[in-house]
Amino acid sequence: MKLLIIFNPRAAHGRSAKKLNEIKTAFERRDIDVEVKSTTCPGNGSKLVAEADLTAFDGLVAAGGDGTLFEVLNGLYAQPASHRIPVGILPIGTGNAFSRDLDIKTDGLNDAINIIKSANTRQIDVAKVEAADGDFYFLNVLHMGFSVAAGQAAQKLKFLGDVAYTLATLWQVLKLKHYPLEIEIDGQRLHQDVVFTTISNSRYTGTHFLIAPDASIDDGKLDVISLNKLKRLRVLKLFPTIYKGTHIEFEEVSCMQAKHISLLSPSGMLLGPDGEFCGHTPAKIKCLRKDLTVFC
């Protein structure tokens, strides 16, 4: 087995850099040949993958957090479909949400490496976004509104580790805003006054938020979760329930599933895919069923 590893030394606020030698040694002990390419700046992961000769490898590994996986995915989809080799995950970032849907332990590096060594794979869904200012793909969750603002705040608090996302969310509650959303879900047009909307392929977001408890990464559908306008005190009551996914039981939360989604208005709103920030509304999102092969 020969693997190309895209390693993010800045993941987990730079703490991942210390794990590179451990990763190399662990693969060597398993007689796995690896080529490591370290990212140097945001977006570099996509470029490294897009320009690589993937025909020389048996697998592509994202070593970092959800943002690293996002870059690896988009670099892979810049390649011809025939060159899209299986993807593995070494979850060494701050937020490792997607790895949970593959039952990859975020505190067990050797377990993650053993999963890749097993060469067992499965096909999972990928979401494609055609935004007003460019196209991209995501595996986890696309945020809009409150959750984008919370994600931006969390970026500044990553040095605090897992608690960063929780603190950022609570801070945004103090500045609670809502906006009129026009959305089309599988041809059905809706108008809602919302605090946030998330479009989920997988269940988790951030570190431990079970944002879409009914989502599945291979059902050919995306879960649309919207929090409608409500009072600040009501948000504080709802917030703790996101850890267990019971927030969907609140009357202010709407849940739908769809293959095709259009975010029609307001225009110019920033989107937040997989812990990153890129693209603006209006945007079209579609689910590509079982379009990616991953090690599991």
C-alpha positions in Angstrom: 0.0 0.0 0.0 1.2 3.5 -0.9 -0.5 6.6 0.5 -0.4 10.3 -0.1 -0.8 12.1 3.2 -1.9 15.8 3.3 -0.7 17.0 6.7 -1.8 20.2 8.3 0.8 21.4 10.8 -1.5 24.2 11.9 -4.4 21.9 12.8 -5.6 22.1 16.5 -3.9 25.5 16.8 -0.5 24.1 15.8 -0.6 21.1 18.2 -0.8 18.7 15.3 2.7 19.5 14.2 4.2 17.4 17.0 2.4 14.3 15.7 4.1 14.1 12.3 7.0 11.8 13.4 4.5 9.6 15.3 2.4 9.3 12.2 5.3 8.4 9.9 6.6 5.9 12.4 3.2 4.2 12.8 2.9 3.7 9.1 6.4 2.4 8.8 5.7 -0.2 11.4 2.8 -1.4 9.4 5.0 -1.6 6.2 3.0 1.1 4.5 4.8 3.5 2.2 3.8 7.1 2.7 4.5 10.4 1.0 3.7 13.3 3.2 2.9 16.8 1.8 2.5 19.5 4.5 0.2 22.4 3.8 1.7 25.9 4.1 -1.4 28.1 4.0 -5.2 28.0 3.8 -6.3 26.4 0.6 -2.9 24.8 0.0 -4.3 21.3 0.7 -6.7 21.5 -2.3 -3.8 22.7 -4.6 -1.5 19.8 -3.4 -4.1 17.2 -4.2 -5.3 18.7 -7.5 -1.8 18.8 -8.8 -0.7 15.3 -7.5 -0.4 12.2 -9.7 -2.9 10.2 -7.8 -2.5 7.2 -10.0 0.8 6.5 -8.1 -1.1 6.0 -4.8 -3.6 3.5 -3.3 -5.1 6.1 -1.0 -5.3 9.7 0.0 -5.2 10.7 3.7 -6.3 13.9 5.3 -4.3 14.5 8.5 -5.9 17.4 10.3 -9.4 18.6 11.2 -12.6 19.0 9.2 -11.1 22.0 7.3 -8.2 19.8 6.1 -10.6 17.2 4.9 -12.6 19.9 3.1 -9.5 21.0 1.2 -8.5 17.4 0.4 -12.0 16.7 -0.9 -12.1 19.7 -3.2 -8.6 18.9 -4.5 -9.7 15.4 -5.2 -12.8 16.6 -7.1 -10.5 18.8 -9.3 -9.1 15.5 -10.6 -10.8 13.3 -13.2 -13.3 10.9 -11.7 -11.1 7.9 -12.6 -8.3 9.3 -10.5 -10.4 9.7 -7.3 -8.7 7.1 -5.0 -10.1 6.1 -1.5 -9.8 8.8 1.2 -8.7 8.1 4.8 -8.9 10.4 7.8 -6.4 11.0 10.6 -8.5 13.3 12.9 -5.9 15.5 14.6 -7.7 18.9 14.4 -9.8 20.9 16.8 -13.1 19.9 15.2 -13.2 16.3 13.9 -16.9 16.1 13.3 -17.0 14.0 10.2 -14.8 11.3 11.6 -17.5 10.4 14.1 -19.8 9.3 11.3 -17.1 6.8 10.3 -16.7 5.7 13.9 -13.1 6.9 13.9 -11.9 7.8 17.4 -10.6 11.3 17.7 -8.2 10.3 20.5 -6.9 7.1 18.9 -4.4 7.8 16.2 -3.4 4.1 15.9 -7.0 3.1 15.5 -7.4 5.5 12.6 -4.2 4.2 11.0 -5.4 0.6 11.4 -8.6 1.4 9.6 -6.7 2.7 6.6 -4.4 -0.4 6.7 -7.4 -2.7 6.7 -8.2 -1.3 3.2 -11.9 -1.8 3.9 -13.9 0.9 2.1 -17.5 2.2 1.7 -19.2 4.6 -0.7 -20.6 7.8 0.9 -22.5 10.8 -0.3 -20.9 14.1 -1.3 -22.7 17.5 -1.5 -21.9 19.8 -4.4 -22.5 23.6 -4.0 -22.9 26.0 -6.9 -22.6 29.4 -5.1 -22.8 32.9 -6.6 -19.0 33.1 -6.6 -17.8 29.6 -7.2 -18.4 25.9 -6.8 -17.2 23.6 -4.1 -17.9 20.2 -2.4 -18.5 19.3 1.2 -18.9 16.1 3.3 -20.1 17.4 6.6 -22.3 20.5 7.1 -23.0 23.7 5.3 -23.8 26.6 7.7 -25.7 29.8 7.1 -26.5 32.7 9.4 -25.9 32.4 13.2 -23.8 29.2 12.9 -21.4 30.9 10.4 -20.9 33.8 12.9 -20.3 31.3 15.7 -17.8 29.4 13.5 -15.9 32.6 12.8 -15.7 33.4 16.5 -14.6 29.8 17.2 -11.6 30.2 14.8 -10.3 32.9 17.1 -10.7 30.6 20.2 -9.2 27.4 18.8 -6.3 27.7 21.2 -8.8 26.7 23.9 -9.4 23.3 22.3 -12.8 21.5 22.3 -14.5 24.3 24.3 -13.9 26.9 21.6 -17.1 26.0 19.7 -19.2 26.1 22.8 -17.9 29.5 24.0 -18.3 30.9 20.5 -21.9 29.8 20.2 -22.8 31.2 23.6 -21.2 34.5 22.7 -23.2 34.7 19.5 -26.4 34.2 21.5 -25.8 37.6 23.1 -25.9 39.2 19.6 -28.8 37.1 18.3 -30.0 38.0 14.8 -32.5 36.6 12.4 -33.1 37.0 8.6 -35.7 36.2 6.0 -34.8 33.1 4.1 -36.2 32.0 0.8 -35.3 28.4 0.2 -36.4 25.8 -2.4 -36.3 22.1 -1.2 -36.8 19.5 -3.9 -39.0 22.0 -5.8 -41.0 23.3 -2.8 -40.4 27.0 -2.1 -40.5 28.2 1.5 -40.2 31.5 3.2 -38.9 31.5 6.8 -37.7 34.0 9.3 -34.6 32.1 10.7 -31.7 32.4 13.0 -29.7 29.8 11.1 -30.0 27.1 8.5 -27.7 24.1 8.2 -27.6 21.6 5.4 -26.1 18.4 6.6 -24.7 15.3 5.0 -23.4 13.9 8.3 -24.7 14.2 11.9 -22.1 16.2 13.8 -20.7 19.7 13.5 -18.0 21.5 15.6 -16.7 19.2 18.2 -19.7 17.5 19.8 -22.8 19.2 18.4 -25.3 16.5 17.1 -26.9 19.0 14.7 -28.6 16.5 12.4 -29.3 13.3 14.4 -31.2 11.7 11.6 -28.7 12.3 8.8 -26.9 9.5 7.0 -23.8 9.7 4.8 -25.1 7.3 2.3 -28.8 7.8 1.9 -28.7 10.1 -1.1 -30.3 13.0 0.9 -29.2 16.1 2.8 -30.9 17.2 6.1 -32.0 20.8 6.2 -32.3 22.1 9.8 -33.5 25.6 10.4 -33.9 27.5 13.7 -36.8 29.9 13.3 -37.0 33.3 15.0 -37.2 33.1 18.8 -36.3 35.0 21.9 -32.8 34.9 23.4 -33.8 33.1 26.6 -35.4 30.4 24.5 -32.1 29.9 22.6 -30.3 29.4 25.9 -32.8 26.7 26.8 -32.4 25.1 23.4 -28.6 25.3 23.2 -27.7 22.4 25.6 -30.0 20.0 23.7 -27.8 20.2 20.6 -25.3 18.0 22.3 -27.8 15.1 22.2 -29.7 16.1 19.1 -33.0 16.7 20.9 -33.1 20.3 19.7 -35.1 19.0 16.7 -38.0 18.4 19.1 -38.4 22.2 19.7 -41.3 23.8 17.8 -39.0 26.5 16.5 -36.8 24.0 14.7 -37.8 22.7 11.3 -36.3 19.6 9.7 -36.5 18.4 6.1 -34.6 16.1 3.8 -33.9 16.7 0.2 -31.7 15.8 -2.8 -31.7 19.4 -4.3 -31.7 22.6 -2.4 -31.6 26.2 -3.5 -30.8 29.1 -1.2 -32.5 31.9 -3.1 -32.4 34.9 -0.7 -31.1 36.9 1.0 -28.2 37.2 -1.4 -24.6 37.9 -0.4 -24.7 35.8 2.8 -21.5 34.0 3.6 -21.6 30.2 3.7 -19.7 27.9 6.1 -18.9 24.5 4.7 -17.1 22.0 7.0 -15.6 24.6 9.4 -14.4 26.8 6.5 -15.9 30.0 5.1 -16.4 30.3 1.3 -19.1 31.1 -1.2 -22.1 33.4 -0.9 -25.8 33.1 -1.6 -27.7 32.5 -3.9 -26.5 28.9 -4.1 -27.7 25.5 -5.3 -26.8 22.4 -3.4 -27.2 18.8 -4.6 -26.4 15.4 -3.1 -24.2 13.2 -5.1 -25.2 9.7 -3.8 -22.3 7.3 -2.9 -19.9 9.3 -5.0 -16.8 9.0 -2.8 -14.9 6.0 -1.5 -13.5 6.2 2.0 -11.5 3.8 4.2 -13.7 2.6 7.1 
